[in-house]
Amino acid sequence: MLKPKLHLDADSSQKALHKALLKLDHDVTRTPNDWMPLAATDATQLLKATEQGRIIFTFNIGDFMRLAAKQPNHAGIILAQQRDWPLARQIKALNRLLTETTAVSWHSQVRWLNDWLGYNGYSVCASGGFVPDTINHRPRAISSRSNSTAVCSSGSHQRRLMSLAAMRLTNPVKRFFRGVYQSIMA
């Protein structure tokens, strides 16, 4: 099976991230390069990454969710919120993603990078603790209709949690995501 190829869009394109993933023997490109100018629009970046058979990694959640709805035939999109991702966590999660998945499994998928922040089968609880990931710590597609939840005990409180990705989103982003998701699934 073919390993996935990755492209770092203009928002996520860091030289240090690119070099680290190359050292881990992954096929990674970044904006800018010979086929992707720095001034390329988001739509151009998605189109050219797809032409190259590359999943695109971005922090630009809103624009790429809209693009995915308009252009559903792409090589894959990985979303993350920039403020939650120091370089070491990006490297760890992207390495795991590129190691554990195949290129074919990414066709037309939009997924959260948080899905590859594994803690040996545990997820991070809102209180900072760990809870067993009884759902399935393998990558989940945003387009999935399953209600991925887990129960987290923190002292005497129990909290029902969606995925780690959903916990880290701000309310306006959550509202936007729900609207886009509902329009896609309608």
ZAPA-742664 format. One record per residue (C-alpha): residue number from 1; z, y, x. Coordinates in pm, whole numbers, plus 50000, padded with zeros to 5 digits. Example, Ala and Ser with C-alpha at 12.3 -4.5 7.8 and 13.67 -1.06 7.14 Angstrom:
residues 2
[atom 1,[50780,49550,51230]]
[atom 2,[50714,49894,51367]]
END
This chain:
residues 186
[atom 1,[50000,50000,50000]]
[atom 2,[49919,50348,50116]]
[atom 3,[50200,50575,50228]]
[atom 4,[50206,50910,50052]]
[atom 5,[50075,51215,50235]]
[atom 6,[50259,51543,50193]]
[atom 7,[50166,51909,50194]]
[atom 8,[50429,52183,50226]]
[atom 9,[50318,52479,50015]]
[atom 10,[50364,52841,50121]]
[atom 11,[50716,52856,49969]]
[atom 12,[50844,52543,50142]]
[atom 13,[50638,52565,50460]]
[atom 14,[50878,52574,50753]]
[atom 15,[50765,52484,51104]]
[atom 16,[51091,52299,51173]]
[atom 17,[51057,52088,50858]]
[atom 18,[50694,52010,50936]]
[atom 19,[50773,51907,51295]]
[atom 20,[51070,51693,51191]]
[atom 21,[50865,51500,50934]]
[atom 22,[50582,51451,51185]]
[atom 23,[50834,51310,51435]]
[atom 24,[50944,51065,51166]]
[atom 25,[50581,50944,51158]]
[atom 26,[50481,51094,50823]]
[atom 27,[50141,51247,50743]]
[atom 28,[50240,51606,50663]]
[atom 29,[50047,51933,50655]]
[atom 30,[50165,52284,50579]]
[atom 31,[50034,52617,50460]]
[atom 32,[49862,52774,50649]]
[atom 33,[49620,52532,50814]]
[atom 34,[49244,52495,50862]]
[atom 35,[49184,52399,50496]]
[atom 36,[49461,52610,50336]]
[atom 37,[49491,52985,50403]]
[atom 38,[49831,53153,50389]]
[atom 39,[49716,53376,50103]]
[atom 40,[49608,53079,49885]]
[atom 41,[49723,53097,49523]]
[atom 42,[49946,52825,49380]]
[atom 43,[49650,52686,49184]]
[atom 44,[49439,52673,49502]]
[atom 45,[49718,52502,49694]]
[atom 46,[49755,52236,49423]]
[atom 47,[49378,52184,49401]]
[atom 48,[49325,52156,49778]]
[atom 49,[49628,51932,49827]]
[atom 50,[49491,51707,49553]]
[atom 51,[49147,51703,49720]]
[atom 52,[49322,51587,50037]]
[atom 53,[49522,51324,49844]]
[atom 54,[49848,51501,49925]]
[atom 55,[50163,51542,49721]]
[atom 56,[50268,51906,49727]]
[atom 57,[50630,52011,49790]]
[atom 58,[50736,52348,49653]]
[atom 59,[51033,52566,49565]]
[atom 60,[50814,52750,49313]]
[atom 61,[50935,52559,49008]]
[atom 62,[50806,52777,48724]]
[atom 63,[50451,52827,48849]]
[atom 64,[50400,52462,48944]]
[atom 65,[50540,52336,48612]]
[atom 66,[50282,52555,48435]]
[atom 67,[50009,52433,48671]]
[atom 68,[50104,52069,48612]]
[atom 69,[50069,52124,48237]]
[atom 70,[49727,52291,48282]]
[atom 71,[49601,52056,48554]]
[atom 72,[49759,51716,48487]]
[atom 73,[49526,51532,48726]]
[atom 74,[49685,51599,49065]]
[atom 75,[49819,51397,49358]]
[atom 76,[50183,51474,49275]]
[atom 77,[50428,51763,49279]]
[atom 78,[50781,51766,49423]]
[atom 79,[51007,52045,49298]]
[atom 80,[51332,52177,49443]]
[atom 81,[51546,52486,49410]]
[atom 82,[51539,52668,49742]]
[atom 83,[51900,52780,49753]]
[atom 84,[52022,52420,49729]]
[atom 85,[51824,52284,50023]]
[atom 86,[51929,52346,50384]]
[atom 87,[51681,52207,50637]]
[atom 88,[51875,51886,50716]]
[atom 89,[51891,51788,50346]]
[atom 90,[51519,51859,50302]]
[atom 91,[51435,51635,50597]]
[atom 92,[51661,51354,50473]]
[atom 93,[51532,51360,50115]]
[atom 94,[51163,51400,50207]]
[atom 95,[51188,51122,50464]]
[atom 96,[51339,50893,50202]]
[atom 97,[51075,50992,49946]]
[atom 98,[50787,50933,50188]]
[atom 99,[50935,50602,50302]]
[atom 100,[51026,50456,49961]]
[atom 101,[50721,50549,49753]]
[atom 102,[50347,50485,49762]]
[atom 103,[50061,50728,49722]]
[atom 104,[49946,50554,49404]]
[atom 105,[50284,50599,49235]]
[atom 106,[50253,50976,49266]]
[atom 107,[49931,51032,49074]]
[atom 108,[49992,51309,48813]]
[atom 109,[50371,51291,48864]]
[atom 110,[50607,51589,48880]]
[atom 111,[50944,51494,49027]]
[atom 112,[51259,51656,49163]]
[atom 113,[51345,51621,49530]]
[atom 114,[51708,51569,49422]]
[atom 115,[51611,51217,49312]]
[atom 116,[51593,51118,49680]]
[atom 117,[51935,51248,49775]]
[atom 118,[52086,50903,49771]]
[atom 119,[52444,50834,49865]]
[atom 120,[52414,50454,49879]]
[atom 121,[52384,50422,49502]]
[atom 122,[52613,50713,49417]]
[atom 123,[52541,51054,49268]]
[atom 124,[52732,51373,49328]]
[atom 125,[52968,51469,49046]]
[atom 126,[53004,51833,48937]]
[atom 127,[53358,51826,49078]]
[atom 128,[53220,51734,49419]]
[atom 129,[53313,51367,49400]]
[atom 130,[53085,51066,49378]]
[atom 131,[53009,50847,49080]]
[atom 132,[52829,50512,49083]]
[atom 133,[52466,50563,48994]]
[atom 134,[52446,50304,48721]]
[atom 135,[52126,50450,48583]]
[atom 136,[51892,50383,48872]]
[atom 137,[51895,50589,49189]]
[atom 138,[51525,50528,49239]]
[atom 139,[51283,50816,49176]]
[atom 140,[51251,50920,48812]]
[atom 141,[50952,51108,48679]]
[atom 142,[51010,51428,48486]]
[atom 143,[50768,51297,48228]]
[atom 144,[51003,51006,48158]]
[atom 145,[51144,51004,47805]]
[atom 146,[51464,50830,47913]]
[atom 147,[51792,51017,47886]]
[atom 148,[51929,50972,48237]]
[atom 149,[52300,51039,48214]]
[atom 150,[52614,50924,48386]]
[atom 151,[52983,50974,48320]]
[atom 152,[53190,51147,48585]]
[atom 153,[53568,51133,48592]]
[atom 154,[53741,51429,48749]]
[atom 155,[54116,51402,48704]]
[atom 156,[54172,51370,48330]]
[atom 157,[53832,51517,48244]]
[atom 158,[53520,51323,48178]]
[atom 159,[53186,51494,48194]]
[atom 160,[52852,51368,48077]]
[atom 161,[52597,51460,48342]]
[atom 162,[52223,51465,48351]]
[atom 163,[52058,51413,48689]]
[atom 164,[52174,51604,48995]]
[atom 165,[51859,51814,48962]]
[atom 166,[51953,51928,48614]]
[atom 167,[52308,52016,48723]]
[atom 168,[52181,52253,48989]]
[atom 169,[51939,52447,48771]]
[atom 170,[52032,52789,48640]]
[atom 171,[52032,52842,48263]]
[atom 172,[51703,53041,48253]]
[atom 173,[51531,52769,48456]]
[atom 174,[51676,52499,48229]]
[atom 175,[51544,52682,47921]]
[atom 176,[51202,52723,48081]]
[atom 177,[51191,52359,48190]]
[atom 178,[51289,52235,47843]]
[atom 179,[51010,52446,47689]]
[atom 180,[50747,52318,47931]]
[atom 181,[50870,51960,47895]]
[atom 182,[50860,51980,47515]]
[atom 183,[50507,52126,47518]]
[atom 184,[50387,51850,47755]]
[atom 185,[50547,51571,47552]]
[atom 186,[50431,51710,47212]]
END
